[in-house]
């Protein structure tokens, strides 16, 4: 087996494990922290999870270029919306990180390092 075949077999499992570990660290930090976390900070993770579900709803075999097929544009539109949701959640999380690091009244000076 070459590296491409191994990545095709183990890649989704590794990606799911990394995504689940990220959620595990987030929930652990929220539960163990003495600081009240507002619901706005949950939204990027919720939308990133929604985007992951949207990506996984599409089979790779269903995406094929056929100029005479009417149903394919719906799949491409669905994937485009999934990409938009994914990038917006990433931008929102970075924006919240920057906003929290610029505010001096926060609980810690080291926002975003742990």
N, CA, C and O atoms as CSV, one atom per row, in Angstrom:
chain,resi,resn,atom,element,x,y,z
A,1,UNK,N,N,0.842,-1.197,0.000
A,1,UNK,CA,C,0.000,0.000,0.000
A,1,UNK,C,C,0.877,1.246,0.000
A,1,UNK,O,O,1.899,1.318,0.682
A,2,UNK,N,N,0.452,2.198,-0.767
A,2,UNK,CA,C,1.183,3.455,-0.765
A,2,UNK,C,C,0.563,4.407,0.257
A,2,UNK,O,O,-0.441,4.092,0.896
A,3,UNK,N,N,1.175,5.555,0.390
A,3,UNK,CA,C,0.747,6.516,1.407
A,3,UNK,C,C,-0.658,7.049,1.137
A,3,UNK,O,O,-1.404,7.314,2.080
A,4,UNK,N,N,-1.028,7.210,-0.121
A,4,UNK,CA,C,-2.357,7.709,-0.463
A,4,UNK,C,C,-3.463,6.763,-0.024
A,4,UNK,O,O,-4.500,7.205,0.471
A,5,UNK,N,N,-3.248,5.464,-0.203
A,5,UNK,CA,C,-4.246,4.483,0.225
A,5,UNK,C,C,-4.354,4.428,1.742
A,5,UNK,O,O,-5.452,4.315,2.287
A,6,UNK,N,N,-3.217,4.506,2.423
A,6,UNK,CA,C,-3.256,4.511,3.886
A,6,UNK,C,C,-3.964,5.746,4.417
A,6,UNK,O,O,-4.725,5.667,5.381
A,7,UNK,N,N,-3.714,6.885,3.788
A,7,UNK,CA,C,-4.377,8.113,4.222
A,7,UNK,C,C,-5.881,8.033,3.979
A,7,UNK,O,O,-6.666,8.538,4.781
A,8,UNK,N,N,-6.284,7.406,2.884
A,8,UNK,CA,C,-7.707,7.247,2.599
A,8,UNK,C,C,-8.379,6.332,3.614
A,8,UNK,O,O,-9.564,6.495,3.904
A,9,UNK,N,N,-7.644,5.381,4.151
A,9,UNK,CA,C,-8.218,4.459,5.135
A,9,UNK,C,C,-8.248,5.085,6.524
A,9,UNK,O,O,-9.281,5.061,7.193
A,10,UNK,N,N,-7.124,5.645,6.960
A,10,UNK,CA,C,-7.011,6.123,8.334
A,10,UNK,C,C,-7.298,7.608,8.508
A,10,UNK,O,O,-7.510,8.058,9.634
A,11,UNK,N,N,-7.310,8.376,7.436
A,11,UNK,CA,C,-7.506,9.824,7.521
A,11,UNK,C,C,-8.800,10.253,8.192
A,11,UNK,O,O,-8.763,11.093,9.090
A,12,UNK,N,N,-9.948,9.707,7.789
A,12,UNK,CA,C,-11.194,10.122,8.448
A,12,UNK,C,C,-11.239,9.783,9.934
A,12,UNK,O,O,-11.795,10.540,10.730
A,13,UNK,N,N,-10.661,8.654,10.306
A,13,UNK,CA,C,-10.630,8.294,11.727
A,13,UNK,C,C,-9.755,9.233,12.537
A,13,UNK,O,O,-10.112,9.624,13.649
A,14,UNK,N,N,-8.611,9.593,11.980
A,14,UNK,CA,C,-7.716,10.537,12.656
A,14,UNK,C,C,-8.373,11.907,12.764
A,14,UNK,O,O,-8.291,12.557,13.806
A,15,UNK,N,N,-9.028,12.348,11.686
A,15,UNK,CA,C,-9.707,13.647,11.712
A,15,UNK,C,C,-10.836,13.655,12.741
A,15,UNK,O,O,-11.006,14.638,13.462
A,16,UNK,N,N,-11.599,12.583,12.814
A,16,UNK,CA,C,-12.667,12.497,13.811
A,16,UNK,C,C,-12.124,12.472,15.230
A,16,UNK,O,O,-12.715,13.062,16.134
A,17,UNK,N,N,-10.997,11.788,15.431
A,17,UNK,CA,C,-10.392,11.747,16.760
A,17,UNK,C,C,-9.883,13.119,17.179
A,17,UNK,O,O,-10.040,13.508,18.336
A,18,UNK,N,N,-9.279,13.854,16.256
A,18,UNK,CA,C,-8.802,15.205,16.569
A,18,UNK,C,C,-9.978,16.130,16.875
A,18,UNK,O,O,-9.914,16.928,17.810
A,19,UNK,N,N,-11.052,16.026,16.089
A,19,UNK,CA,C,-12.237,16.852,16.309
A,19,UNK,C,C,-12.876,16.525,17.661
A,19,UNK,O,O,-13.250,17.431,18.406
A,20,UNK,N,N,-13.000,15.246,17.974
A,20,UNK,CA,C,-13.559,14.842,19.261
A,20,UNK,C,C,-12.685,15.253,20.433
A,20,UNK,O,O,-13.198,15.630,21.487
A,21,UNK,N,N,-11.378,15.185,20.262
A,21,UNK,CA,C,-10.464,15.622,21.313
A,21,UNK,C,C,-10.590,17.118,21.557
A,21,UNK,O,O,-10.527,17.573,22.698
A,22,UNK,N,N,-10.768,17.878,20.488
A,22,UNK,CA,C,-10.980,19.322,20.646
A,22,UNK,C,C,-12.231,19.624,21.444
A,22,UNK,O,O,-12.221,20.485,22.324
A,23,UNK,N,N,-13.317,18.913,21.140
A,23,UNK,CA,C,-14.542,19.101,21.924
A,23,UNK,C,C,-14.330,18.661,23.373
A,23,UNK,O,O,-14.840,19.304,24.290
A,24,UNK,N,N,-13.591,17.584,23.590
A,24,UNK,CA,C,-13.335,17.102,24.946
A,24,UNK,C,C,-12.578,18.161,25.754
A,24,UNK,O,O,-12.928,18.424,26.905
A,25,UNK,N,N,-11.561,18.763,25.170
A,25,UNK,CA,C,-10.811,19.815,25.865
A,25,UNK,C,C,-11.682,21.031,26.137
A,25,UNK,O,O,-11.569,21.646,27.197
A,26,UNK,N,N,-12.553,21.388,25.192
A,26,UNK,CA,C,-13.438,22.545,25.376
A,26,UNK,C,C,-14.395,22.295,26.537
A,26,UNK,O,O,-14.538,23.146,27.415
A,27,UNK,N,N,-15.044,21.146,26.548
A,27,UNK,CA,C,-15.998,20.841,27.622
A,27,UNK,C,C,-15.272,20.755,28.958
A,27,UNK,O,O,-15.786,21.236,29.968
A,28,UNK,N,N,-14.089,20.153,28.981
A,28,UNK,CA,C,-13.316,20.061,30.213
A,28,UNK,C,C,-12.932,21.439,30.732
A,28,UNK,O,O,-13.005,21.691,31.935
A,29,UNK,N,N,-12.526,22.327,29.842
A,29,UNK,CA,C,-12.151,23.678,30.267
A,29,UNK,C,C,-13.353,24.449,30.784
A,29,UNK,O,O,-13.232,25.193,31.758
A,30,UNK,N,N,-14.509,24.289,30.155
A,30,UNK,CA,C,-15.706,25.006,30.598
A,30,UNK,C,C,-16.184,24.477,31.944
A,30,UNK,O,O,-16.593,25.254,32.806
A,31,UNK,N,N,-16.138,23.166,32.129
A,31,UNK,CA,C,-16.621,22.574,33.381
A,31,UNK,C,C,-15.686,22.900,34.541
A,31,UNK,O,O,-16.153,23.198,35.640
A,32,UNK,N,N,-14.387,22.849,34.316
A,32,UNK,CA,C,-13.425,23.051,35.401
A,32,UNK,C,C,-13.103,24.516,35.668
A,32,UNK,O,O,-12.453,24.821,36.668
A,33,UNK,N,N,-13.530,25.417,34.817
A,33,UNK,CA,C,-13.197,26.827,34.981
A,33,UNK,C,C,-14.155,27.501,35.954
A,33,UNK,O,O,-15.337,27.164,36.027
A,34,UNK,N,N,-13.625,28.443,36.685
A,34,UNK,CA,C,-14.473,29.208,37.598
A,34,UNK,C,C,-15.112,30.408,36.902
A,34,UNK,O,O,-15.961,31.085,37.481
A,35,UNK,N,N,-14.709,30.668,35.672
A,35,UNK,CA,C,-15.225,31.797,34.907
A,35,UNK,C,C,-16.449,31.344,34.114
A,35,UNK,O,O,-16.442,30.275,33.505
A,36,UNK,N,N,-17.490,32.158,34.127
A,36,UNK,CA,C,-18.692,31.852,33.369
A,36,UNK,C,C,-18.439,32.129,31.885
A,36,UNK,O,O,-18.076,33.246,31.514
A,37,UNK,N,N,-18.629,31.126,31.046
A,37,UNK,CA,C,-18.414,31.254,29.605
A,37,UNK,C,C,-19.756,31.563,28.955
A,37,UNK,O,O,-20.727,30.831,29.146
A,38,UNK,N,N,-19.809,32.648,28.186
A,38,UNK,CA,C,-21.067,33.029,27.547
A,38,UNK,C,C,-21.377,32.094,26.381
A,38,UNK,O,O,-20.497,31.414,25.853
A,39,UNK,N,N,-22.649,32.079,25.996
A,39,UNK,CA,C,-23.091,31.179,24.935
A,39,UNK,C,C,-22.480,31.542,23.588
A,39,UNK,O,O,-22.380,30.684,22.710
A,40,UNK,N,N,-22.076,32.776,23.407
A,40,UNK,CA,C,-21.466,33.201,22.139
A,40,UNK,C,C,-20.193,32.403,21.862
A,40,UNK,O,O,-19.865,32.140,20.704
A,41,UNK,N,N,-19.482,32.020,22.909
A,41,UNK,CA,C,-18.250,31.262,22.734
A,41,UNK,C,C,-18.517,29.814,22.317
A,41,UNK,O,O,-17.612,29.143,21.821
A,42,UNK,N,N,-19.723,29.330,22.507
A,42,UNK,CA,C,-20.086,27.982,22.070
A,42,UNK,C,C,-20.402,27.931,20.573
A,42,UNK,O,O,-20.236,26.887,19.943
A,43,UNK,N,N,-20.849,29.033,20.008
A,43,UNK,CA,C,-21.369,29.038,18.643
A,43,UNK,C,C,-20.364,28.594,17.573
A,43,UNK,O,O,-20.752,27.833,16.687
A,44,UNK,N,N,-19.092,29.025,17.601
A,44,UNK,CA,C,-18.174,28.528,16.561
A,44,UNK,C,C,-18.007,27.008,16.581
A,44,UNK,O,O,-17.935,26.382,15.523
A,45,UNK,N,N,-17.947,26.422,17.748
A,45,UNK,CA,C,-17.830,24.967,17.826
A,45,UNK,C,C,-19.080,24.254,17.359
A,45,UNK,O,O,-19.005,23.210,16.712
A,46,UNK,N,N,-20.235,24.821,17.689
A,46,UNK,CA,C,-21.495,24.219,17.245
A,46,UNK,C,C,-21.598,24.281,15.726
A,46,UNK,O,O,-21.984,23.302,15.087
A,47,UNK,N,N,-21.254,25.430,15.148
A,47,UNK,CA,C,-21.327,25.552,13.694
A,47,UNK,C,C,-20.252,24.726,12.995
A,47,UNK,O,O,-20.487,24.234,11.891
A,48,UNK,N,N,-19.089,24.560,13.600
A,48,UNK,CA,C,-18.064,23.693,13.014
A,48,UNK,C,C,-18.525,22.238,13.031
A,48,UNK,O,O,-18.257,21.490,12.091
A,49,UNK,N,N,-19.214,21.839,14.089
A,49,UNK,CA,C,-19.771,20.487,14.134
A,49,UNK,C,C,-20.852,20.308,13.077
A,49,UNK,O,O,-20.937,19.260,12.435
A,50,UNK,N,N,-21.677,21.333,12.899
A,50,UNK,CA,C,-22.700,21.287,11.855
A,50,UNK,C,C,-22.058,21.165,10.473
A,50,UNK,O,O,-22.542,20.412,9.629
A,51,UNK,N,N,-20.979,21.895,10.243
A,51,UNK,CA,C,-20.280,21.810,8.954
A,51,UNK,C,C,-19.681,20.419,8.748
A,51,UNK,O,O,-19.697,19.902,7.631
A,52,UNK,N,N,-19.156,19.813,9.806
A,52,UNK,CA,C,-18.602,18.463,9.685
A,52,UNK,C,C,-19.691,17.458,9.325
A,52,UNK,O,O,-19.468,16.559,8.514
A,53,UNK,N,N,-20.861,17.609,9.923
A,53,UNK,CA,C,-21.983,16.730,9.580
A,53,UNK,C,C,-22.413,16.970,8.132
A,53,UNK,O,O,-22.737,16.026,7.411
A,54,UNK,N,N,-22.415,18.227,7.715
A,54,UNK,CA,C,-22.797,18.542,6.334
A,54,UNK,C,C,-21.808,17.931,5.336
A,54,UNK,O,O,-22.221,17.427,4.291
A,55,UNK,N,N,-20.522,17.970,5.644
A,55,UNK,CA,C,-19.528,17.358,4.764
A,55,UNK,C,C,-19.710,15.847,4.690
A,55,UNK,O,O,-19.583,15.251,3.620
A,56,UNK,N,N,-20.005,15.234,5.823
A,56,UNK,CA,C,-20.117,13.783,5.860
A,56,UNK,C,C,-21.414,13.261,5.265
A,56,UNK,O,O,-21.557,12.052,5.079
A,57,UNK,N,N,-22.355,14.132,4.965
A,57,UNK,CA,C,-23.601,13.704,4.320
A,57,UNK,C,C,-23.420,13.451,2.826
A,57,UNK,O,O,-24.297,12.863,2.193
A,58,UNK,N,N,-22.314,13.878,2.261
A,58,UNK,CA,C,-22.080,13.749,0.821
A,58,UNK,C,C,-21.079,12.624,0.585
A,58,UNK,O,O,-20.000,12.603,1.178
A,59,UNK,N,N,-21.447,11.700,-0.282
A,59,UNK,CA,C,-20.524,10.637,-0.665
A,59,UNK,C,C,-19.586,11.155,-1.753
A,59,UNK,O,O,-19.982,11.942,-2.612
A,60,UNK,N,N,-18.361,10.705,-1.699
A,60,UNK,CA,C,-17.379,11.143,-2.691
A,60,UNK,C,C,-17.746,10.645,-4.088
A,60,UNK,O,O,-17.462,11.314,-5.081
A,61,UNK,N,N,-18.371,9.486,-4.163
A,61,UNK,CA,C,-18.741,8.924,-5.461
A,61,UNK,C,C,-19.875,9.693,-6.135
A,61,UNK,O,O,-20.037,9.614,-7.352
A,62,UNK,N,N,-20.656,10.431,-5.357
A,62,UNK,CA,C,-21.777,11.182,-5.923
A,62,UNK,C,C,-21.332,12.438,-6.663
A,62,UNK,O,O,-22.080,12.975,-7.479
A,63,UNK,N,N,-20.125,12.905,-6.383
A,63,UNK,CA,C,-19.632,14.122,-7.028
A,63,UNK,C,C,-18.900,13.722,-8.305
A,63,UNK,O,O,-17.808,13.155,-8.268
A,64,UNK,N,N,-19.522,14.028,-9.412
A,64,UNK,CA,C,-18.944,13.724,-10.710
A,64,UNK,C,C,-19.408,14.790,-11.683
A,64,UNK,O,O,-20.552,15.242,-11.622
A,65,UNK,N,N,-18.537,15.180,-12.561
A,65,UNK,CA,C,-18.919,16.215,-13.517
A,65,UNK,C,C,-19.749,15.598,-14.633
A,65,UNK,O,O,-19.265,14.777,-15.411
A,66,UNK,N,N,-20.972,16.001,-14.689
A,66,UNK,CA,C,-21.860,15.578,-15.759
A,66,UNK,C,C,-22.687,16.787,-16.175
A,66,UNK,O,O,-23.536,17.239,-15.407
A,67,UNK,N,N,-22.461,17.316,-17.359
A,67,UNK,CA,C,-23.162,18.547,-17.746
A,67,UNK,C,C,-24.660,18.361,-17.948
A,67,UNK,O,O,-25.401,19.342,-17.996
A,68,UNK,N,N,-25.116,17.119,-18.067
A,68,UNK,CA,C,-26.535,16.877,-18.332
A,68,UNK,C,C,-27.301,16.410,-17.105
A,68,UNK,O,O,-28.494,16.124,-17.198
A,69,UNK,N,N,-26.648,16.329,-15.978
A,69,UNK,CA,C,-27.307,15.877,-14.751
A,69,UNK,C,C,-27.804,17.087,-13.975
A,69,UNK,O,O,-27.042,18.013,-13.699
A,70,UNK,N,N,-29.084,17.075,-13.625
A,70,UNK,CA,C,-29.669,18.215,-12.920
A,70,UNK,C,C,-29.422,18.176,-11.419
A,70,UNK,O,O,-29.436,19.224,-10.773
A,71,UNK,N,N,-29.198,17.007,-10.850
A,71,UNK,CA,C,-29.085,16.900,-9.402
A,71,UNK,C,C,-27.728,17.250,-8.843
A,71,UNK,O,O,-27.581,17.430,-7.634
A,72,UNK,N,N,-26.735,17.349,-9.703
A,72,UNK,CA,C,-25.387,17.566,-9.189
A,72,UNK,C,C,-25.175,18.973,-8.651
A,72,UNK,O,O,-24.377,19.154,-7.731
A,73,UNK,N,N,-25.843,19.948,-9.177
A,73,UNK,CA,C,-25.667,21.313,-8.686
A,73,UNK,C,C,-26.136,21.428,-7.241
A,73,UNK,O,O,-25.624,22.253,-6.485
A,74,UNK,N,N,-27.107,20.602,-6.856
A,74,UNK,CA,C,-27.566,20.619,-5.462
A,74,UNK,C,C,-26.469,20.124,-4.523
A,74,UNK,O,O,-26.273,20.671,-3.438
A,75,UNK,N,N,-25.757,19.083,-4.953
A,75,UNK,CA,C,-24.642,18.580,-4.144
A,75,UNK,C,C,-23.536,19.614,-4.020
A,75,UNK,O,O,-22.990,19.824,-2.937
A,76,UNK,N,N,-23.212,20.251,-5.119
A,76,UNK,CA,C,-22.152,21.259,-5.087
A,76,UNK,C,C,-22.568,22.471,-4.266
A,76,UNK,O,O,-21.744,23.066,-3.571
A,77,UNK,N,N,-23.832,22.836,-4.344
A,77,UNK,CA,C,-24.335,23.927,-3.508
A,77,UNK,C,C,-24.278,23.543,-2.035
A,77,UNK,O,O,-23.910,24.363,-1.194
A,78,UNK,N,N,-24.638,22.305,-1.719
A,78,UNK,CA,C,-24.584,21.812,-0.341
A,78,UNK,C,C,-23.150,21.862,0.189
A,78,UNK,O,O,-22.917,22.297,1.317
A,79,UNK,N,N,-22.194,21.418,-0.620
A,79,UNK,CA,C,-20.792,21.466,-0.199
A,79,UNK,C,C,-20.288,22.895,-0.076
A,79,UNK,O,O,-19.500,23.197,0.820
A,80,UNK,N,N,-20.731,23.775,-0.961
A,80,UNK,CA,C,-20.348,25.179,-0.859
A,80,UNK,C,C,-20.863,25.782,0.442
A,80,UNK,O,O,-20.131,26.499,1.124
A,81,UNK,N,N,-22.110,25.500,0.790
A,81,UNK,CA,C,-22.672,26.005,2.048
A,81,UNK,C,C,-21.914,25.412,3.232
A,81,UNK,O,O,-21.677,26.104,4.222
A,82,UNK,N,N,-21.532,24.141,3.142
A,82,UNK,CA,C,-20.756,23.522,4.219
A,82,UNK,C,C,-19.401,24.204,4.381
A,82,UNK,O,O,-18.957,24.439,5.505
A,83,UNK,N,N,-18.743,24.524,3.270
A,83,UNK,CA,C,-17.473,25.249,3.344
A,83,UNK,C,C,-17.660,26.643,3.933
A,83,UNK,O,O,-16.839,27.099,4.729
A,84,UNK,N,N,-18.723,27.311,3.548
A,84,UNK,CA,C,-18.982,28.650,4.085
A,84,UNK,C,C,-19.211,28.578,5.589
A,84,UNK,O,O,-18.657,29.384,6.336
A,85,UNK,N,N,-20.016,27.628,6.041
A,85,UNK,CA,C,-20.273,27.476,7.477
A,85,UNK,C,C,-18.976,27.153,8.212
A,85,UNK,O,O,-18.733,27.673,9.301
A,86,UNK,N,N,-18.149,26.307,7.626
A,86,UNK,CA,C,-16.884,25.934,8.254
A,86,UNK,C,C,-15.943,27.128,8.395
A,86,UNK,O,O,-15.367,27.343,9.462
A,87,UNK,N,N,-15.786,27.901,7.330
A,87,UNK,CA,C,-14.876,29.044,7.386
A,87,UNK,C,C,-15.420,30.177,8.245
A,87,UNK,O,O,-14.648,30.888,8.889
A,88,UNK,N,N,-16.727,30.353,8.262
A,88,UNK,CA,C,-17.312,31.375,9.138
A,88,UNK,C,C,-17.113,30.994,10.597
A,88,UNK,O,O,-16.836,31.861,11.426
A,89,UNK,N,N,-17.250,29.717,10.925
A,89,UNK,CA,C,-17.019,29.307,12.312
A,89,UNK,C,C,-15.555,29.483,12.698
A,89,UNK,O,O,-15.254,29.855,13.832
A,90,UNK,N,N,-14.644,29.219,11.766
A,90,UNK,CA,C,-13.223,29.449,12.040
A,90,UNK,C,C,-12.938,30.932,12.241
A,90,UNK,O,O,-12.216,31.305,13.165
A,91,UNK,N,N,-13.496,31.774,11.386
A,91,UNK,CA,C,-13.296,33.221,11.519
A,91,UNK,C,C,-13.917,33.747,12.807
A,91,UNK,O,O,-13.348,34.627,13.453
A,92,UNK,N,N,-15.070,33.223,13.183
A,92,UNK,CA,C,-15.713,33.660,14.425
A,92,UNK,C,C,-14.889,33.259,15.639
A,92,UNK,O,O,-14.775,34.031,16.590
A,93,UNK,N,N,-14.313,32.061,15.619
A,93,UNK,CA,C,-13.501,31.645,16.762
A,93,UNK,C,C,-12.232,32.480,16.878
A,93,UNK,O,O,-11.820,32.825,17.985
A,94,UNK,N,N,-11.612,32.808,15.755
A,94,UNK,CA,C,-10.430,33.675,15.793
A,94,UNK,C,C,-10.823,35.077,16.245
A,94,UNK,O,O,-10.102,35.706,17.020
A,95,UNK,N,N,-11.955,35.564,15.769
A,95,UNK,CA,C,-12.436,36.877,16.200
A,95,UNK,C,C,-12.720,36.932,17.687
A,95,UNK,O,O,-12.392,37.918,18.347
A,96,UNK,N,N,-13.329,35.878,18.223
A,96,UNK,CA,C,-13.584,35.840,19.667
A,96,UNK,C,C,-12.284,35.754,20.455
A,96,UNK,O,O,-12.163,36.353,21.523
A,97,UNK,N,N,-11.313,35.013,19.932
A,97,UNK,CA,C,-10.014,34.925,20.598
A,97,UNK,C,C,-9.335,36.282,20.647
A,97,UNK,O,O,-8.798,36.669,21.685
A,98,UNK,N,N,-9.350,37.005,19.541
A,98,UNK,CA,C,-8.737,38.335,19.507
A,98,UNK,C,C,-9.497,39.300,20.402
A,98,UNK,O,O,-8.889,40.093,21.121
A,99,UNK,N,N,-10.819,39.237,20.363
A,99,UNK,CA,C,-11.629,40.122,21.198
A,99,UNK,C,C,-11.362,39.868,22.680
A,99,UNK,O,O,-11.234,40.816,23.455
A,100,UNK,N,N,-11.276,38.610,23.078
A,100,UNK,CA,C,-11.024,38.297,24.484
A,100,UNK,C,C,-9.609,38.660,24.910
A,100,UNK,O,O,-9.380,38.983,26.075
A,101,UNK,N,N,-8.664,38.610,23.989
A,101,UNK,CA,C,-7.295,38.962,24.374
A,101,UNK,C,C,-7.098,40.469,24.466
A,101,UNK,O,O,-6.200,40.924,25.175
A,102,UNK,N,N,-7.910,41.251,23.771
A,102,UNK,CA,C,-7.774,42.706,23.817
A,102,UNK,C,C,-8.482,43.336,25.008
A,102,UNK,O,O,-8.137,44.445,25.416
A,103,UNK,N,N,-9.463,42.647,25.567
A,103,UNK,CA,C,-10.211,43.182,26.702
A,103,UNK,C,C,-9.390,42.968,27.971
A,103,UNK,O,O,-8.989,41.844,28.272
A,104,UNK,N,N,-9.144,44.035,28.708
A,104,UNK,CA,C,-8.299,43.941,29.906
A,104,UNK,C,C,-9.057,43.419,31.125
A,104,UNK,O,O,-8.437,43.058,32.126
A,105,UNK,N,N,-10.386,43.373,31.056
A,105,UNK,CA,C,-11.165,42.945,32.222
A,105,UNK,C,C,-11.382,41.441,32.254
A,105,UNK,O,O,-12.155,40.951,33.077
A,106,UNK,N,N,-10.723,40.703,31.384
A,106,UNK,CA,C,-10.894,39.260,31.327
A,106,UNK,C,C,-10.265,38.565,32.521
A,106,UNK,O,O,-9.568,39.193,33.318
A,107,UNK,N,N,-10.509,37.271,32.644
A,107,UNK,CA,C,-10.003,36.526,33.797
A,107,UNK,C,C,-8.511,36.238,33.733
A,107,UNK,O,O,-7.898,35.946,34.760
A,108,UNK,N,N,-7.916,36.314,32.553
A,108,UNK,CA,C,-6.520,35.932,32.428
A,108,UNK,C,C,-5.830,36.785,31.372
A,108,UNK,O,O,-6.445,37.225,30.401
A,109,UNK,N,N,-4.554,37.005,31.584
A,109,UNK,CA,C,-3.751,37.709,30.600
A,109,UNK,C,C,-3.340,36.751,29.481
A,109,UNK,O,O,-2.994,37.188,28.384
A,110,UNK,N,N,-3.377,35.455,29.756
A,110,UNK,CA,C,-2.875,34.431,28.843
A,110,UNK,C,C,-3.989,33.801,28.009
A,110,UNK,O,O,-3.986,32.589,27.794
A,111,UNK,N,N,-4.929,34.598,27.542
A,111,UNK,CA,C,-6.031,34.067,26.745
A,111,UNK,C,C,-5.505,33.455,25.454
A,111,UNK,O,O,-4.760,34.096,24.714
A,112,UNK,N,N,-5.894,32.216,25.188
A,112,UNK,CA,C,-5.525,31.546,23.949
A,112,UNK,C,C,-4.219,30.790,23.977
A,112,UNK,O,O,-3.844,30.206,22.960
A,113,UNK,N,N,-3.508,30.770,25.085
A,113,UNK,CA,C,-2.232,30.057,25.110
A,113,UNK,C,C,-2.364,28.643,25.630
A,113,UNK,O,O,-1.532,27.795,25.310
A,114,UNK,N,N,-3.368,28.370,26.409
A,114,UNK,CA,C,-3.509,27.018,26.957
A,114,UNK,C,C,-4.444,26.199,26.116
A,114,UNK,O,O,-4.687,25.031,26.421
